[in-house]
């Protein structure tokens, strides 16, 4: 029972700390921050695949499969958003000198 409270406490502390850190990031740093978070999401995807590979019951396999699908969607979505953000900083093509 006490282990659940410790896990909840750690989760709440991480959520508060994460919110405070992210809210203080200047706008210009959001693109590099997104790239870093894509790296973390890739690690989450690997962890979900490992968990799915270790699953033994049908419920564990279902939860593992859902985890892999959600993590993969998160990685792909992160790269799409990062690409769109980087496109905003590219030159528009006007006044190009050769």
KEKOLBA-118532 format. One record per atom (N, C-alpha, C): residue number from 0; residue in three letters; x, y, z. Coordinates in steps of 0.05 Angstrom, whole numbers, plus 5000, padded with zeros to 4 digits. Last residue first. Layout:
# residues N
<r num="NUM" residu="ALA" px="X" py="Y" pz="Z"/>
...
This chain:
# residues 98
<r num="97" residu="UNK" px="5452" py="5685" pz="3880"/>
<r num="97" residu="UNK" px="5467" py="5662" pz="3870"/>
<r num="97" residu="UNK" px="5495" py="5670" pz="3864"/>
<r num="96" residu="UNK" px="5406" py="5702" pz="3929"/>
<r num="96" residu="UNK" px="5428" py="5710" pz="3913"/>
<r num="96" residu="UNK" px="5444" py="5685" pz="3905"/>
<r num="95" residu="UNK" px="5337" py="5710" pz="3937"/>
<r num="95" residu="UNK" px="5360" py="5692" pz="3938"/>
<r num="95" residu="UNK" px="5382" py="5702" pz="3920"/>
<r num="94" residu="UNK" px="5290" py="5739" pz="3942"/>
<r num="94" residu="UNK" px="5315" py="5753" pz="3944"/>
<r num="94" residu="UNK" px="5339" py="5734" pz="3947"/>
<r num="93" residu="UNK" px="5251" py="5688" pz="3970"/>
<r num="93" residu="UNK" px="5252" py="5715" pz="3959"/>
<r num="93" residu="UNK" px="5280" py="5727" pz="3963"/>
<r num="92" residu="UNK" px="5253" py="5642" pz="3999"/>
<r num="92" residu="UNK" px="5261" py="5641" pz="3971"/>
<r num="92" residu="UNK" px="5262" py="5668" pz="3958"/>
<r num="91" residu="UNK" px="5244" py="5641" pz="4053"/>
<r num="91" residu="UNK" px="5221" py="5639" pz="4036"/>
<r num="91" residu="UNK" px="5228" py="5637" pz="4006"/>
<r num="90" residu="UNK" px="5285" py="5601" pz="4095"/>
<r num="90" residu="UNK" px="5282" py="5625" pz="4078"/>
<r num="90" residu="UNK" px="5259" py="5620" pz="4059"/>
<r num="89" residu="UNK" px="5258" py="5569" pz="4154"/>
<r num="89" residu="UNK" px="5272" py="5569" pz="4128"/>
<r num="89" residu="UNK" px="5266" py="5594" pz="4112"/>
<r num="88" residu="UNK" px="5226" py="5569" pz="4198"/>
<r num="88" residu="UNK" px="5251" py="5585" pz="4200"/>
<r num="88" residu="UNK" px="5266" py="5585" pz="4174"/>
<r num="87" residu="UNK" px="5184" py="5535" pz="4187"/>
<r num="87" residu="UNK" px="5178" py="5563" pz="4192"/>
<r num="87" residu="UNK" px="5203" py="5581" pz="4192"/>
<r num="86" residu="UNK" px="5208" py="5486" pz="4186"/>
<r num="86" residu="UNK" px="5201" py="5498" pz="4161"/>
<r num="86" residu="UNK" px="5194" py="5528" pz="4164"/>
<r num="85" residu="UNK" px="5210" py="5474" pz="4240"/>
<r num="85" residu="UNK" px="5235" py="5481" pz="4226"/>
<r num="85" residu="UNK" px="5230" py="5494" pz="4199"/>
<r num="84" residu="UNK" px="5157" py="5462" pz="4249"/>
<r num="84" residu="UNK" px="5169" py="5485" pz="4263"/>
<r num="84" residu="UNK" px="5194" py="5493" pz="4249"/>
<r num="83" residu="UNK" px="5151" py="5416" pz="4218"/>
<r num="83" residu="UNK" px="5135" py="5440" pz="4211"/>
<r num="83" residu="UNK" px="5147" py="5465" pz="4225"/>
<r num="82" residu="UNK" px="5187" py="5382" pz="4246"/>
<r num="82" residu="UNK" px="5192" py="5389" pz="4218"/>
<r num="82" residu="UNK" px="5176" py="5414" pz="4209"/>
<r num="81" residu="UNK" px="5160" py="5378" pz="4295"/>
<r num="81" residu="UNK" px="5187" py="5390" pz="4294"/>
<r num="81" residu="UNK" px="5194" py="5399" pz="4265"/>
<r num="80" residu="UNK" px="5113" py="5352" pz="4279"/>
<r num="80" residu="UNK" px="5112" py="5379" pz="4290"/>
<r num="80" residu="UNK" px="5139" py="5393" pz="4289"/>
<r num="79" residu="UNK" px="5136" py="5303" pz="4261"/>
<r num="79" residu="UNK" px="5120" py="5320" pz="4243"/>
<r num="79" residu="UNK" px="5118" py="5349" pz="4253"/>
<r num="78" residu="UNK" px="5160" py="5284" pz="4308"/>
<r num="78" residu="UNK" px="5176" py="5291" pz="4285"/>
<r num="78" residu="UNK" px="5161" py="5308" pz="4265"/>
<r num="77" residu="UNK" px="5114" py="5277" pz="4340"/>
<r num="77" residu="UNK" px="5135" py="5295" pz="4348"/>
<r num="77" residu="UNK" px="5153" py="5303" pz="4325"/>
<r num="76" residu="UNK" px="5086" py="5237" pz="4311"/>
<r num="76" residu="UNK" px="5075" py="5264" pz="4314"/>
<r num="76" residu="UNK" px="5095" py="5285" pz="4323"/>
<r num="75" residu="UNK" px="5122" py="5195" pz="4318"/>
<r num="75" residu="UNK" px="5116" py="5205" pz="4291"/>
<r num="75" residu="UNK" px="5105" py="5233" pz="4293"/>
<r num="74" residu="UNK" px="5119" py="5189" pz="4375"/>
<r num="74" residu="UNK" px="5145" py="5194" pz="4361"/>
<r num="74" residu="UNK" px="5140" py="5206" pz="4334"/>
<r num="73" residu="UNK" px="5065" py="5178" pz="4382"/>
<r num="73" residu="UNK" px="5077" py="5201" pz="4395"/>
<r num="73" residu="UNK" px="5103" py="5209" pz="4382"/>
<r num="72" residu="UNK" px="5058" py="5131" pz="4355"/>
<r num="72" residu="UNK" px="5044" py="5155" pz="4346"/>
<r num="72" residu="UNK" px="5056" py="5180" pz="4358"/>
<r num="71" residu="UNK" px="5090" py="5098" pz="4387"/>
<r num="71" residu="UNK" px="5097" py="5103" pz="4359"/>
<r num="71" residu="UNK" px="5083" py="5127" pz="4348"/>
<r num="70" residu="UNK" px="5060" py="5100" pz="4435"/>
<r num="70" residu="UNK" px="5087" py="5110" pz="4435"/>
<r num="70" residu="UNK" px="5096" py="5116" pz="4406"/>
<r num="69" residu="UNK" px="5012" py="5075" pz="4418"/>
<r num="69" residu="UNK" px="5012" py="5103" pz="4428"/>
<r num="69" residu="UNK" px="5040" py="5115" pz="4427"/>
<r num="68" residu="UNK" px="5032" py="5024" pz="4404"/>
<r num="68" residu="UNK" px="5017" py="5041" pz="4384"/>
<r num="68" residu="UNK" px="5018" py="5070" pz="4393"/>
<r num="67" residu="UNK" px="5054" py="5006" pz="4452"/>
<r num="67" residu="UNK" px="5071" py="5009" pz="4428"/>
<r num="67" residu="UNK" px="5057" py="5027" pz="4408"/>
<r num="66" residu="UNK" px="5008" py="5005" pz="4485"/>
<r num="66" residu="UNK" px="5031" py="5022" pz="4492"/>
<r num="66" residu="UNK" px="5049" py="5027" pz="4468"/>
<r num="65" residu="UNK" px="4977" py="4967" pz="4459"/>
<r num="65" residu="UNK" px="4967" py="4995" pz="4461"/>
<r num="65" residu="UNK" px="4990" py="5014" pz="4467"/>
<r num="64" residu="UNK" px="5011" py="4923" pz="4469"/>
<r num="64" residu="UNK" px="5005" py="4932" pz="4442"/>
<r num="64" residu="UNK" px="4995" py="4960" pz="4441"/>
<r num="63" residu="UNK" px="5009" py="4920" pz="4525"/>
<r num="63" residu="UNK" px="5034" py="4925" pz="4512"/>
<r num="63" residu="UNK" px="5030" py="4935" pz="4483"/>
<r num="62" residu="UNK" px="4954" py="4909" pz="4532"/>
<r num="62" residu="UNK" px="4965" py="4933" pz="4543"/>
<r num="62" residu="UNK" px="4992" py="4940" pz="4530"/>
<r num="61" residu="UNK" px="4954" py="4859" pz="4506"/>
<r num="61" residu="UNK" px="4937" py="4881" pz="4497"/>
<r num="61" residu="UNK" px="4947" py="4907" pz="4507"/>
<r num="60" residu="UNK" px="4989" py="4829" pz="4536"/>
<r num="60" residu="UNK" px="4995" py="4833" pz="4508"/>
<r num="60" residu="UNK" px="4979" py="4857" pz="4497"/>
<r num="59" residu="UNK" px="4962" py="4828" pz="4585"/>
<r num="59" residu="UNK" px="4989" py="4841" pz="4583"/>
<r num="59" residu="UNK" px="4996" py="4847" pz="4554"/>
<r num="58" residu="UNK" px="4917" py="4800" pz="4569"/>
<r num="58" residu="UNK" px="4914" py="4827" pz="4579"/>
<r num="58" residu="UNK" px="4941" py="4842" pz="4577"/>
<r num="57" residu="UNK" px="4939" py="4749" pz="4557"/>
<r num="57" residu="UNK" px="4926" py="4765" pz="4536"/>
<r num="57" residu="UNK" px="4923" py="4794" pz="4544"/>
<r num="56" residu="UNK" px="5004" py="4741" pz="4588"/>
<r num="56" residu="UNK" px="4975" py="4737" pz="4586"/>
<r num="56" residu="UNK" px="4963" py="4755" pz="4564"/>
<r num="55" residu="UNK" px="5057" py="4757" pz="4578"/>
<r num="55" residu="UNK" px="5050" py="4729" pz="4578"/>
<r num="55" residu="UNK" px="5020" py="4724" pz="4576"/>
<r num="54" residu="UNK" px="5106" py="4802" pz="4553"/>
<r num="54" residu="UNK" px="5079" py="4797" pz="4561"/>
<r num="54" residu="UNK" px="5072" py="4767" pz="4558"/>
<r num="53" residu="UNK" px="5155" py="4815" pz="4533"/>
<r num="53" residu="UNK" px="5155" py="4800" pz="4558"/>
<r num="53" residu="UNK" px="5127" py="4792" pz="4567"/>
<r num="52" residu="UNK" px="5143" py="4846" pz="4488"/>
<r num="52" residu="UNK" px="5157" py="4821" pz="4484"/>
<r num="52" residu="UNK" px="5157" py="4803" pz="4509"/>
<r num="51" residu="UNK" px="5121" py="4891" pz="4514"/>
<r num="51" residu="UNK" px="5103" py="4874" pz="4497"/>
<r num="51" residu="UNK" px="5117" py="4847" pz="4493"/>
<r num="50" residu="UNK" px="5167" py="4911" pz="4537"/>
<r num="50" residu="UNK" px="5145" py="4902" pz="4554"/>
<r num="50" residu="UNK" px="5126" py="4884" pz="4539"/>
<r num="49" residu="UNK" px="5195" py="4925" pz="4491"/>
<r num="49" residu="UNK" px="5206" py="4905" pz="4509"/>
<r num="49" residu="UNK" px="5184" py="4894" pz="4527"/>
<r num="48" residu="UNK" px="5161" py="4964" pz="4471"/>
<r num="48" residu="UNK" px="5165" py="4939" pz="4455"/>
<r num="48" residu="UNK" px="5177" py="4917" pz="4472"/>
<r num="47" residu="UNK" px="5165" py="5002" pz="4511"/>
<r num="47" residu="UNK" px="5139" py="4990" pz="4505"/>
<r num="47" residu="UNK" px="5142" py="4964" pz="4489"/>
<r num="46" residu="UNK" px="5219" py="5016" pz="4505"/>
<r num="46" residu="UNK" px="5209" py="5004" pz="4530"/>
<r num="46" residu="UNK" px="5182" py="4990" pz="4526"/>
<r num="45" residu="UNK" px="5217" py="5039" pz="4454"/>
<r num="45" residu="UNK" px="5233" py="5015" pz="4459"/>
<r num="45" residu="UNK" px="5224" py="5001" pz="4484"/>
<r num="44" residu="UNK" px="5184" py="5084" pz="4467"/>
<r num="44" residu="UNK" px="5176" py="5064" pz="4447"/>
<r num="44" residu="UNK" px="5191" py="5038" pz="4450"/>
<r num="43" residu="UNK" px="5217" py="5111" pz="4502"/>
<r num="43" residu="UNK" px="5191" py="5100" pz="4512"/>
<r num="43" residu="UNK" px="5181" py="5079" pz="4493"/>
<r num="42" residu="UNK" px="5257" py="5126" pz="4467"/>
<r num="42" residu="UNK" px="5263" py="5108" pz="4489"/>
<r num="42" residu="UNK" px="5238" py="5095" pz="4500"/>
<r num="41" residu="UNK" px="5227" py="5162" pz="4436"/>
<r num="41" residu="UNK" px="5238" py="5138" pz="4424"/>
<r num="41" residu="UNK" px="5246" py="5117" pz="4444"/>
<r num="40" residu="UNK" px="5218" py="5201" pz="4473"/>
<r num="40" residu="UNK" px="5195" py="5185" pz="4464"/>
<r num="40" residu="UNK" px="5204" py="5160" pz="4449"/>
<r num="39" residu="UNK" px="5269" py="5223" pz="4477"/>
<r num="39" residu="UNK" px="5257" py="5209" pz="4500"/>
<r num="39" residu="UNK" px="5234" py="5192" pz="4492"/>
<r num="38" residu="UNK" px="5272" py="5245" pz="4425"/>
<r num="38" residu="UNK" px="5292" py="5224" pz="4434"/>
<r num="38" residu="UNK" px="5280" py="5209" pz="4458"/>
<r num="37" residu="UNK" px="5232" py="5283" pz="4428"/>
<r num="37" residu="UNK" px="5229" py="5260" pz="4409"/>
<r num="37" residu="UNK" px="5248" py="5238" pz="4416"/>
<r num="36" residu="UNK" px="5255" py="5318" pz="4464"/>
<r num="36" residu="UNK" px="5232" py="5302" pz="4473"/>
<r num="36" residu="UNK" px="5227" py="5279" pz="4454"/>
<r num="35" residu="UNK" px="5293" py="5341" pz="4431"/>
<r num="35" residu="UNK" px="5301" py="5326" pz="4454"/>
<r num="35" residu="UNK" px="5279" py="5308" pz="4465"/>
<r num="34" residu="UNK" px="5260" py="5368" pz="4395"/>
<r num="34" residu="UNK" px="5278" py="5347" pz="4386"/>
<r num="34" residu="UNK" px="5287" py="5329" pz="4408"/>
<r num="33" residu="UNK" px="5235" py="5404" pz="4430"/>
<r num="33" residu="UNK" px="5219" py="5383" pz="4417"/>
<r num="33" residu="UNK" px="5237" py="5361" pz="4406"/>
<r num="32" residu="UNK" px="5279" py="5436" pz="4442"/>
<r num="32" residu="UNK" px="5266" py="5421" pz="4463"/>
<r num="32" residu="UNK" px="5249" py="5398" pz="4452"/>
<r num="31" residu="UNK" px="5289" py="5461" pz="4393"/>
<r num="31" residu="UNK" px="5308" py="5442" pz="4404"/>
<r num="31" residu="UNK" px="5297" py="5425" pz="4426"/>
<r num="30" residu="UNK" px="5238" py="5490" pz="4392"/>
<r num="30" residu="UNK" px="5245" py="5470" pz="4371"/>
<r num="30" residu="UNK" px="5267" py="5451" pz="4381"/>
<r num="29" residu="UNK" px="5238" py="5524" pz="4437"/>
<r num="29" residu="UNK" px="5218" py="5502" pz="4435"/>
<r num="29" residu="UNK" px="5226" py="5481" pz="4414"/>
<r num="28" residu="UNK" px="5270" py="5568" pz="4441"/>
<r num="28" residu="UNK" px="5282" py="5542" pz="4448"/>
<r num="28" residu="UNK" px="5262" py="5519" pz="4445"/>
<r num="27" residu="UNK" px="5240" py="5613" pz="4430"/>
<r num="27" residu="UNK" px="5261" py="5606" pz="4411"/>
<r num="27" residu="UNK" px="5273" py="5578" pz="4417"/>
<r num="26" residu="UNK" px="5208" py="5620" pz="4475"/>
<r num="26" residu="UNK" px="5196" py="5610" pz="4450"/>
<r num="26" residu="UNK" px="5218" py="5600" pz="4431"/>
<r num="25" residu="UNK" px="5238" py="5596" pz="4537"/>
<r num="25" residu="UNK" px="5232" py="5617" pz="4517"/>
<r num="25" residu="UNK" px="5223" py="5604" pz="4490"/>
<r num="24" residu="UNK" px="5209" py="5561" pz="4590"/>
<r num="24" residu="UNK" px="5226" py="5559" pz="4566"/>
<r num="24" residu="UNK" px="5219" py="5581" pz="4546"/>
<r num="23" residu="UNK" px="5176" py="5558" pz="4634"/>
<r num="23" residu="UNK" px="5197" py="5579" pz="4634"/>
<r num="23" residu="UNK" px="5215" py="5579" pz="4609"/>
<r num="22" residu="UNK" px="5144" py="5514" pz="4628"/>
<r num="22" residu="UNK" px="5132" py="5540" pz="4627"/>
<r num="22" residu="UNK" px="5152" py="5563" pz="4626"/>
<r num="21" residu="UNK" px="5180" py="5472" pz="4637"/>
<r num="21" residu="UNK" px="5170" py="5477" pz="4610"/>
<r num="21" residu="UNK" px="5158" py="5505" pz="4608"/>
<r num="20" residu="UNK" px="5187" py="5475" pz="4693"/>
<r num="20" residu="UNK" px="5210" py="5477" pz="4675"/>
<r num="20" residu="UNK" px="5200" py="5485" pz="4647"/>
<r num="19" residu="UNK" px="5135" py="5468" pz="4714"/>
<r num="19" residu="UNK" px="5151" py="5492" pz="4720"/>
<r num="19" residu="UNK" px="5174" py="5496" pz="4701"/>
<r num="18" residu="UNK" px="5122" py="5417" pz="4693"/>
<r num="18" residu="UNK" px="5106" py="5441" pz="4686"/>
<r num="18" residu="UNK" px="5122" py="5467" pz="4691"/>
<r num="17" residu="UNK" px="5161" py="5386" pz="4719"/>
<r num="17" residu="UNK" px="5160" py="5388" pz="4690"/>
<r num="17" residu="UNK" px="5144" py="5412" pz="4681"/>
<r num="16" residu="UNK" px="5145" py="5392" pz="4773"/>
<r num="16" residu="UNK" px="5172" py="5401" pz="4764"/>
<r num="16" residu="UNK" px="5173" py="5405" pz="4734"/>
<r num="15" residu="UNK" px="5094" py="5369" pz="4771"/>
<r num="15" residu="UNK" px="5098" py="5397" pz="4779"/>
<r num="15" residu="UNK" px="5124" py="5408" pz="4770"/>
<r num="14" residu="UNK" px="5108" py="5316" pz="4755"/>
<r num="14" residu="UNK" px="5089" py="5333" pz="4739"/>
<r num="14" residu="UNK" px="5092" py="5362" pz="4746"/>
<r num="13" residu="UNK" px="5142" py="5299" pz="4796"/>
<r num="13" residu="UNK" px="5152" py="5301" pz="4769"/>
<r num="13" residu="UNK" px="5134" py="5319" pz="4751"/>
<r num="12" residu="UNK" px="5105" py="5299" pz="4839"/>
<r num="12" residu="UNK" px="5129" py="5316" pz="4840"/>
<r num="12" residu="UNK" px="5140" py="5320" pz="4812"/>
<r num="11" residu="UNK" px="5069" py="5260" pz="4821"/>
<r num="11" residu="UNK" px="5060" py="5287" pz="4825"/>
<r num="11" residu="UNK" px="5083" py="5307" pz="4826"/>
<r num="10" residu="UNK" px="5104" py="5215" pz="4820"/>
<r num="10" residu="UNK" px="5090" py="5224" pz="4796"/>
<r num="10" residu="UNK" px="5081" py="5253" pz="4798"/>
<r num="9" residu="UNK" px="5118" py="5211" pz="4874"/>
<r num="9" residu="UNK" px="5139" py="5216" pz="4854"/>
<r num="9" residu="UNK" px="5127" py="5226" pz="4828"/>
<r num="8" residu="UNK" px="5067" py="5201" pz="4896"/>
<r num="8" residu="UNK" px="5082" py="5224" pz="4904"/>
<r num="8" residu="UNK" px="5104" py="5231" pz="4883"/>
<r num="7" residu="UNK" px="5056" py="5151" pz="4872"/>
<r num="7" residu="UNK" px="5039" py="5174" pz="4867"/>
<r num="7" residu="UNK" px="5053" py="5200" pz="4874"/>
<r num="6" residu="UNK" px="5097" py="5121" pz="4895"/>
<r num="6" residu="UNK" px="5096" py="5124" pz="4866"/>
<r num="6" residu="UNK" px="5079" py="5148" pz="4858"/>
<r num="5" residu="UNK" px="5081" py="5124" pz="4949"/>
<r num="5" residu="UNK" px="5107" py="5135" pz="4941"/>
<r num="5" residu="UNK" px="5108" py="5139" pz="4911"/>
<r num="4" residu="UNK" px="5032" py="5099" pz="4946"/>
<r num="4" residu="UNK" px="5033" py="5127" pz="4954"/>
<r num="4" residu="UNK" px="5060" py="5140" pz="4946"/>
<r num="3" residu="UNK" px="5049" py="5047" pz="4932"/>
<r num="3" residu="UNK" px="5031" py="5062" pz="4914"/>
<r num="3" residu="UNK" px="5031" py="5092" pz="4920"/>
<r num="2" residu="UNK" px="5077" py="5032" pz="4977"/>
<r num="2" residu="UNK" px="5091" py="5035" pz="4952"/>
<r num="2" residu="UNK" px="5074" py="5051" pz="4932"/>
<r num="1" residu="UNK" px="5038" py="5025" pz="5016"/>
<r num="1" residu="UNK" px="5055" py="5049" pz="5018"/>
<r num="1" residu="UNK" px="5071" py="5054" pz="4992"/>
<r num="0" residu="UNK" px="5016" py="4976" pz="5000"/>
<r num="0" residu="UNK" px="5000" py="5000" pz="5000"/>
<r num="0" residu="UNK" px="5017" py="5025" pz="5000"/>
